[in-house]
């Protein structure tokens, strides 16, 4: 009975980790959408579009790096967790 509970717990933990990863992706998509809208508004209002474009470029690169690092971290955590479960017989 205890083995069945462990597999359910492992599935819940895996789903929670995937939820956090996709929630971060949604947050990053929101940031990119906001930056795109800021550039669009600065272009349509003729309000120094160069500043908005430069800021969007810098922030976009930073978020792409952060997104790739978060993906690598979560991938390693998930793989190590699955490896540990297999070693324990689960």
C-alpha positions as CSV (number, residue, x, y, z in Angstrom):
1,X,0.0,0.0,0.0
2,X,2.9,2.3,0.8
3,X,4.3,1.9,-2.7
4,X,1.0,3.0,-4.3
5,X,1.0,6.1,-2.2
6,X,4.6,6.9,-3.2
7,X,3.7,6.7,-6.9
8,X,0.7,9.0,-6.4
9,X,2.9,11.4,-4.5
10,X,5.5,11.3,-7.2
11,X,2.9,12.1,-9.9
12,X,1.6,15.0,-7.8
13,X,5.1,16.4,-7.4
14,X,5.9,16.0,-11.1
15,X,2.7,17.8,-12.1
16,X,3.4,20.6,-9.6
17,X,6.9,21.0,-11.1
18,X,5.5,21.1,-14.6
19,X,2.9,23.6,-13.5
20,X,5.6,25.9,-12.1
21,X,7.6,25.6,-15.3
22,X,4.6,26.5,-17.5
23,X,3.5,29.3,-15.1
24,X,6.9,30.8,-15.6
25,X,6.5,30.5,-19.4
26,X,3.2,32.3,-19.1
27,X,4.8,35.0,-17.1
28,X,7.6,35.4,-19.6
29,X,5.1,35.5,-22.5
30,X,3.3,38.3,-20.6
31,X,6.5,40.2,-20.3
32,X,7.2,39.9,-24.0
33,X,3.6,40.9,-24.8
34,X,3.9,44.0,-22.6
35,X,7.2,44.9,-24.3
36,X,5.7,44.5,-27.7
37,X,2.8,46.7,-26.7
38,X,5.1,49.3,-25.3
39,X,7.0,49.5,-28.5
40,X,3.7,49.6,-30.5
41,X,2.4,52.5,-28.3
42,X,5.6,54.5,-28.6
43,X,5.6,54.1,-32.4
44,X,1.9,55.1,-32.7
45,X,2.3,58.1,-30.3
46,X,5.6,59.2,-31.8
47,X,7.0,59.2,-28.3
48,X,10.7,58.4,-28.6
49,X,10.4,54.9,-30.1
50,X,14.1,54.4,-30.0
51,X,14.1,54.3,-26.2
52,X,11.3,51.7,-26.1
53,X,13.0,49.6,-28.7
54,X,16.3,49.6,-26.9
55,X,14.7,48.8,-23.5
56,X,12.6,46.0,-25.1
57,X,15.7,44.6,-26.8
58,X,17.7,44.5,-23.5
59,X,14.8,43.1,-21.4
60,X,14.0,40.5,-24.1
61,X,17.5,39.2,-24.1
62,X,17.6,39.1,-20.3
63,X,14.2,37.2,-20.2
64,X,15.4,34.7,-22.9
65,X,18.4,33.9,-20.8
66,X,16.4,33.6,-17.6
67,X,13.8,31.4,-19.4
68,X,16.5,29.1,-20.7
69,X,18.2,28.9,-17.2
70,X,14.8,28.1,-15.6
71,X,14.1,25.4,-18.2
72,X,17.5,23.8,-17.6
73,X,17.0,23.9,-13.8
74,X,13.5,22.4,-13.9
75,X,14.6,19.8,-16.5
76,X,17.5,18.7,-14.2
77,X,15.3,18.6,-11.1
78,X,12.7,16.5,-12.9
79,X,15.3,14.1,-14.4
80,X,17.0,13.7,-11.0
81,X,13.7,13.1,-9.3
82,X,12.7,10.4,-11.7
83,X,16.1,8.8,-11.5
84,X,15.9,8.8,-7.7
85,X,12.4,7.2,-7.9
86,X,13.7,4.4,-10.2
87,X,16.6,3.7,-7.8
88,X,14.1,3.4,-4.9
89,X,12.0,0.9,-6.8
90,X,9.3,3.4,-7.6
